[in-house]
Amino acid sequence: MSDSTTSVLIADDVEMVRTGLRLILDAEPGIETVGEAADGVECVELARRLRPDVCLVDIQMPKLDGLEVTRILAGPDVADPMRVVVVTTFDQDDYVYRALRNGACGFLLKHSGRGLLVEAIRAAARGDALVSPAVTVRLLQHLGIQQPAPRRGGAQPDDQLTTRETEVARLVAIGRTNQEISAELNLSLSTVKTHLESIHKRLKVRNRVEIAAWAWAVGIIGSSL
């Protein structure tokens, strides 16, 4: 495996799901599945032994569920955290919020398309994160965040951010990756990352979902700034 190849560990208790995910990922250039786990305990053991670039983890697994797997591999107390992308069917919405707190860097619905799955893996490998727009909306609903009516007169939703930072925050909130934000706003990738660093500091947030929560709360979702 070359240095440019992203190694992935798949953890799901359904063999057909694991097989399907492996076929999708292994068909992509620069991505290679290096292991499969049928339960949470096996996932932790394989992850520690193989040290894959990304762990693709189902929430509902026997022996150790995906939430606990995420905490063990990527939690705030882990000295060398791994990158975990969580897959969910939203049987219980609070699982997603807990997975975020446990260190997950990506969220996908099981019926997400091939393109979103691959992009989530690539984003995680870059140290970035991808949150499916549908996951973002469900998560914000779970948190009880209501979007207010749009402000009149074109006023900024919050003086904490510049106009450009607010544009970036809005695109993050609807599930855009850094590369997509770069293309949409005609900015370099490094400039997008600089804006995101500033947003994290100004809003005192830790990740993209918390940026999305802020954007939803101040009413910029769906707005054209």
N, C-alpha and C positions, 0 to 999 in steps of 0.2 A: 504494500500500500504506500503510495507516494505521499509526500508532505502536503500536497494540495488536495488530497482526498479526505472527505469528511466521514469518519467512522460513526456508525449508529448502532445502538442496542435497542431492540424492540421488546417491550414487555406487555403482554396481553394474555389472558387466560384462555382465549379462543384461538385454536390453531389456525382456522381459516382466516381470521383477521390478521394474525402474524404473517401468514403466507402472502396475503394480499398486499400488506404494507411492504414486505420484503421485495416482492416483484416490482412494485412501483419505485421504491428507492434505488434498488440495484440497477434499474433501467436508466437512471439519471447519471449523466457524466459527473464525476467528482464526488459521488456518494457511494458508500459501501456498507452493507449490513454486516456487522462482525459478530453478532450473537442474538439469540432469542431467549426470552424467559417466560415461563408459563405462570409464575406467581411472584409476589413481591420479594420474598426471601431470596429466590434464585436471581431476581433482578439486581438486588443489592450485591450479592456475591459476584455476579458476572461483571457488574459495573466497576467494582473495586479491583477485580483482577484484570479486566481488559482495558479500563480507562478510555472508553469511547469518547468521541468529541461531543456527542449528543445522545441522551437517553430519551426514547419515546415511550411514555409510560401511561398505561390505562389507569383510571382512577379505581375502578372496581376490580380487584384481584384477590384471590385467596391468600391465606397465611399472613400477608402484609399488604394493606391497600396502597394505592398510588399516592395518597396523601402522606403516609408515613415514609414511603420510599423517597418521596421528594424531600421531606425534611431531613432524612438520613444522608442523602446524597448532595443536597443543595441548600440546606437550611442555614440560617444566620450564624449558627455556632460551628459550622463545618470549616475546618482550616483550609481545605483545598476543594471548594465546592465544584460540582459538576453541573453541566447544562442539561436541564430537564424540560422537555416539552410534554405537557399533559394533554391527554385525549379524553374527552368526556361525552356522554350522551345526555347530560343534564337531567339525569334521574333525580338528583338532589342538587339544587343550585348552590347551596352553601359550600359544597365541596370545592367549587372553583375559587371562592374567596380564600378558603383555607389553604389551597394549593399555592396560591399567590403568596400568602404569608410564609409558606414553607420553602419558598425560593424558586418556584417554577418560573421559567423565562418565556414560556409560550403556552397558548391555549387553543385547542382545535376541537370542533365537533367531529364525531366519527363519520358523519356524512359529508364532511368538507371535501372539496374536489382535490384532485391530484396536484394541481398547481399550488394550492394553498398549503398542502402538506409539505411539498418540496421546499417552498419558500420559508416555511417555519423552521425546517431543519437547517437551511442555509443561514437564516437569520441568527439562529441560536449558535451556530458554529462561528459566526462573526463576532459573537458577544453581544448581539443585538437581540431584540425580542419581537415576536409577532403575535398579536392578539386578534383572533377572528372577529370581524365586526359583530357577528351574531353573539359571540361569547361576551364581548364588551357590553352590548345592550342588556343581555340577561344578567350579567354581573352587576351592572349599575342599578338595574331594577331590584335585584336582591338587596343591595345596600340601601335601598330606599331613597335614592337620589332622583329627584324630579327635575325635569328641565323646565325652567321658567320661560315666560313669553319673551320673544326677542326684544332687545332694548330699542328705543326709538332714537332717531337722530344720528344713527351711526356711531354712537358712543362706544368706547372700548369696554368690553365686558369686565375687565379687571385691570387696574393700573399697575399691577405687578409685572406684566409682560409688555414688551414692545409689540407693535403691529405684526412684525414678521414672526416673532416668537409665538404670538397667538395663532397665526396661520399654521405654523408647524404643529402646535398643540392640537388644533382642530383635526389636522390630517392624521396625527397619531391616534386620536380618539376614534376615528372611523376605520382604523385598522391598516393604515398605510405603513409600509416598511420605509427605512431610511432612503433606500434607492428610489422608491416611488415618490417620496417627498422631494427628493433632489430633482427628479424629472419634472414633477408637476409645478414646482416653484422656480425652476431654472436656477438651482443653487448647486454648488459643488457638494459632494458627499461630506467633505470635512467641515463645510459651513453648516450643514444640517446637524452634524454631531456637536458642533460648537453651540448652536442654538439649543439643542437638547440639554447639554450640560448647564447652560444658563437657566433653562426652564426648571430643571431639577433643583437648582440652588434657590431660585426666586420663590418657587412654590413649596419648597421643602418636601418634595416627593421623592420616592425611591425608584419608581418604575413607570412603565408606559400605561399600565392600567390606572394608576393613581393620577397620571396626567389626564387620562380619559374621564375619570371621575370629576376632576376639576372642570374640564371642558363642558361636561354635561351639566354640572351644577350652575355654571355661569351663563349657559344658554348659547354656546357657539356651535353646537352640533348641527350640521346642516346649513349653517350660515355661510355666506360668501363675504369674506372680509376685504 
